[in-house]
Amino acid sequence: MKQKEREIPGTYEPLQWESKYSVREQFLDTHHQSLLALVNLLRSMCQDTIKKELVLATLADLKEYCNYHFIAEEKYMAINHYTGLEEHRESHELYTRTITSFYQEIETGKLDKIFDLVDFLEQWWEHHILVLDQDYADFIEARA
C-alpha cells in the first residue's frame, strides 16, 4: 500500500534574506532570493500533511532553477577569472546529485526524506552562500 500523505508536525520558520548573503551582484542576489523562496516553500511543507506530488513538483522547480542559476553563476565567475571556479563547479555538481537522489527517494514514497532534504538545504544555504559564494564575491571585488 502506497503512502501518499503523512501527518508530521513541525515548526519551520521561513529563512529570511539578509545582507550577509549578498554577493554584491544584483542578478545573482536575485537568483539567490528566488532559491531561498523555493527552500522556504519546501520547509513549509514539513508543517502539515506532506503531499508527495507537491513536494516533487517543488523539488523539480528547485532543481531546474538551480541549473539555470549555476550556469549563470559559473559564467560570471569565468568572465571574472575566478581561480576557485573548478571547486565551485564541483560543489554545484554535488548539490545537483544530492537533490536528484532526494527526488528519487521521495518519488518512491519515502516522504520522511523531506526532513533530511530540508536539513541539507539549510546547511547548503549557510555553507555555500556564506563561504563559497562569498569567496568569489570577495575575489571579484578585490580585482575591481
N, C-alpha and C positions, 0 to 999 in steps of 0.2 A: 504494500500500500504506500503510495507516494504521499509525502507530506508537502503541502503547498503553502501552508501558513503556520506560523508558530508564534504563540504569545510569549513575548520576552519583555519584561520591564527594563527600563534603562533611563538614565539621565545624561543626555549628551547635549550640553550647551553648544551653540554654534561657535566655531572658531572665528575670531574677528581679524580682519585685515589690520595690520599695524605698520607704521612707517619702517620698523626694523626689517620688514620683509622686502622692502623696495630694493630693486637692483639698479635704480636710477636711470631706467629706460622705460618710458611710458608704455610702449606697446607690450613689453614683456611683463610689466606690472599688471597691465590689464589682463593678460593671459593668466597670470598667477591668481588674480582675483576671481576669474571665471573658474579656474580649477578649484579654488577654495570653496566656491559656491557648490560645486558638484560633490566635494568631500563632505560639506555640511549636509547636503541632501542625503547622502548615504548614512551619515551619522544620525540624522533624524529618523531614519527607517529602523533604527535599533530601539526606538522608544515604544513602538506599537506592534501590531501584528506584522510580521515580516512577510511581504508579498514577493515571492520569487520573481515573477515577471517584471515587477517594478525595479527590484534590485538589479536584475540582469540588464534591463534597458538603461538604467543609470550608469552601471558599470561599463557598458558598451559605449555610452556617450563619453565617459571619463577617458576610456582608452583611446577613442577617436580624437578627442580634444588634446590629449597628451601627445599623441603622434604629431598633430598639427603644431603644437607648441614646441616640442622637442626639435623638429625640423627648423623652425624659425629661430629658436634659441641657439642651436648649433651653428646655423648660418651666421648669425650675429657674432658669435664667438670667433668663427673662422675669419670673417671680414676684419675683425679687430685683432687678429693674430694671437688669440689667447693660447698660451702654452699648455694649459691643462685641458684642452678640448678632448683629447682621446679618453682621459679618465672620466670626464663628464659624460661623454657619449656612452661609455660602458655603464655608468650609473643609470642612464636613461634606458639602456637595453635591459638591465636587471629589473628595473621598475616595470617595464612592459611585460617581461616574462612572468613576474610575480602577479601582476594584475590578471594576465591570461590564466594563470593557474587558479587564482581565486574564482574567476568567472567559471571555469570548468567544474570546480568543486561545488559551487552554488547551483550550477545548472543541473548537477546530478542529485540535487535535493539536500545538500549539506548546508542548510540555511544558517546554522550557528556559525559558519565561517565568516559571516558578515562582521562579527565582533573582532575576529582576527584581522580581517580586512581593514576595519576602521582603525585598529591599533597600528597596523602597518602604515596606513595613510597619514596618521598623526605623527608617527616617528619620521616618516619620509619628509613631511612638511617641515618639521623642526630641523632635521639634519640637512636635507637637500637645499632648502631655501636659505636657511640661516648660515650654512657653512659653504657648500659647494657653489651655490649661486652668488653668494656674497664675495667669494674668492674671485670669480670672473668680473664682477662689478667693480671690485677694488682694482683689479689688474687694468681694466679698460679705463677707469677713471685716472689712474696714475699715468697712463700713456697719453692722455688728452692734453 
